[in-house]
Amino acid sequence: MDSDPIVPASEFTLPQPSPQAVSPAANTSGQGRMSVIPPEIKGWNWGAFGLNWIWGLGNSTYIALLTFVPVVGFVMVFILGVKGNEWAWQNHHWDSIEHFKKHQRTWTIVWLALIGAGILFWLAAVLLVVAVSPNR
């Protein structure tokens, strides 16, 4: 009796390109898991950590919306900090590594500016309360 051979599931998955298969000059950003992550972009992403879900929407990294899930959100901000650069490279097409780095740096600057504005607002509120306090 002639039976069809069982084909392993691994033959149905998409092959992942090796870094050697793609030239260093090739820009594979925006190709999902098929993207080759350049070593220059690996590292912590402060913009993804600080602005998490907003950063996720701006970088087509919708997994960042998990920050709204209780308990998961606390862990997710750290995962975004670690994996943010890689996910942003995979989920969005960038003109170059420099373009990518500049864009991510802008997210970090915006986050730091918001922190600074928050601190200034808090200090102004404290000073206002102290100034109008009758027990002075």
C-alpha positions, 0 to 999 in steps of 0.5 A: 500500500502506497501512502503519502509521506508525512511532511514535517511542519517545519517545511511549511514555515517561512525561512529566516534569512541569515545575516550572511545571505543579505548584504550589509548594505541591504535595507530589510526594514519593514519586512516583519520577521524577515528583516535582518536587524543591523547590529547598530540599532540593537540596544535599549530604546528610551522612547519605547520605554517611556512613551510605550503605547504612543511610541508603538502606534507611531512605529507600527508596533501594535504589541505596545498596546499590551501596556493597557493590560493590568500587570502585563503593562508593567512588564511590557514597558521593559520589554519595549525598552529592550526589544523596541528598536528591533520591532520598530525596524521590522514593522516600518520601512526606514530610509537608512540606519541613520534615519531610524536612529534619528527618529528614535532619538526624537522619541526619546527627546519628546519623552524627556521633554514631557518629564521635564514639563511634568516636573516644572508643573509639579514644582509650580503647583507646590510653590502655588500651594505654599504661596497661598497657604494661610499657615505661612 
